[in-house]
Amino acid sequence: MLYNFDEIIDRHHTGSLKWHHTDDTIALWVADMDFRAAQPILNTIERVLHHGVLGYTKPSAALYQAIINWHGSRYGLALDKQHILFSHGVIPSLALMLRVFTEAGEAILINDPIYTPFMTKVLDNGRKLVTSALKEVEGKYHLDLVDIEAKIIEHEVKLFLLCNPHNPGGRVWTADELEALFSICKKHDVAIVSDEIHQDLTLSGHEFIPFLRVAKGYEHKVVSITSMTKSFNVAGIKGSMIFAKDQGLIKKIGQQQRLSDEHDLNLFAYEVMASAYEQGGEWLAQALTYIEANIELTLHFLAQHLPKIKVMRPEASYLIWLDCSAYAQEDQRLYDQLRKAKVELSAGIQYGNEGHLKMRLNVACPTEVLMEGLNRIHTALNNDDIKQ
Ligand SMILES: Cc1ncc(COP(=O)(O)O)c(C=O)c1O
């Protein structure tokens, strides 16, 4: 079936986090899409509702098989049922992994910039936060491997939290980059947890490689976490998967989950997950085509109207990282000026020091809405007030 991503669906007064402003502000910030979900997913929810009994539910054999097939056929990741654990979300799983791999006070290394909860969860859980700035070379972020190894040694780092594909920079780390990172971590006995929630949003010309594929012989120290929520725009459903391949590690994760009985998902999460992986491919392919067109349009608009913004072309996701330093001197003023022009982006500074004077733009919306948003960004940044 052909999906209509141009349809404008009003999300005000639905409890939407993204469209929380009651005025006519255009929401181009938090990472969800303004598109209706795939028809097979909506049909599945209707089928469950029609049955009418919403009792305790177990993951079905079909769900395990759907997960195994999806990750095997798309990413060459060989999984068995026993390698798959469920949890309420990628960030809850990430927090759980801090407890699996580290003790209070131990050091955890992350990149800067990074999706904010990577920082807050480390600190909330009483671990020591160590950061390694990504190096920007020709409009693209790179891991600073020398700095990573030096920080591991200096702080006796126990765990590296990787974001692949990277949010907010949009990098899909290559096999060479992952292998180089892996060999440093292995050399110093550092565990790796890889947040792969944006995996299915990898854009044409790039290949997503699950970390478990490069971690051969070191599976007792490696976990991948992913979800159907970002890929299929069902974030409100909640639910994620933890992949681990070592028996001892799987047991340890299970024990940690049982401490707070965190392992069961709700009925809708299991059902949506299965239908997404069994029948959602067609919707995803069409959504990605639409997103790629919106990305091209945005890059063209910015080059024409705001040429001093340094734009990082994403290799995955619908999030575009914008360096606005030529147009502003203060983070708060930059954000406020955009808000005054009735457009909301995510302030870069919340992703770490490297986010200074940057903004993250979400283009997963109907093109008409995006165009209006871009015009408002143009108005905001051309205003002389922002530079004072
Ligand atoms: C890298 C990354 N990890 C995790 C999440 C959130 O995952 P969850 O809602 O499953 O906790 C997001 C959401 O934007 C994200 O970008």
The ligand as an SDF file (V2000), in Angstrom:
LIG
                    3D

 16 16  0  0  0  0  0  0  0  0999 V2000
   19.9930    7.2760   21.0300 C   0  0  0  0  0  0  0  0  0  0  0  0
   18.6750    7.1390   21.7240 C   0  0  0  0  0  0  0  0  0  0  0  0
   18.5360    6.2220   22.6790 N   0  0  0  0  0  0  0  0  0  0  0  0
   17.3610    6.0470   23.3340 C   0  0  0  0  0  0  0  0  0  0  0  0
   16.2630    6.8340   23.0430 C   0  0  0  0  0  0  0  0  0  0  0  0
   14.9990    6.6520   23.8130 C   0  0  0  0  0  0  0  0  0  0  0  0
   14.6870    5.3140   23.9540 O   0  0  0  0  0  0  0  0  0  0  0  0
   13.4940    4.8340   24.8870 P   0  0  0  0  0  0  0  0  0  0  0  0
   12.3280    5.7370   24.6100 O   0  0  0  0  0  0  0  0  0  0  0  0
   13.2460    3.4290   24.4400 O   0  0  0  0  0  0  0  0  0  0  0  0
   13.9800    4.9150   26.2930 O   0  0  0  0  0  0  0  0  0  0  0  0
   16.3760    7.8220   22.0500 C   0  0  0  0  0  0  0  0  0  0  0  0
   15.2410    8.6970   21.7480 C   0  0  0  0  0  0  0  0  0  0  0  0
   15.3320    9.6820   21.0790 O   0  0  0  0  0  0  0  0  0  0  0  0
   17.6090    7.9720   21.3770 C   0  0  0  0  0  0  0  0  0  0  0  0
   17.7680    8.8810   20.4200 O   0  0  0  0  0  0  0  0  0  0  0  0
  1  2  1  0
  2  3  1  0
  2 15  2  0
  3  4  2  0
  4  5  1  0
  5  6  1  0
  5 12  2  0
  6  7  1  0
  7  8  1  0
  8  9  2  0
  8 10  1  0
  8 11  1  0
 12 13  1  0
 12 15  1  0
 13 14  2  0
 15 16  1  0
M  END
$$$$
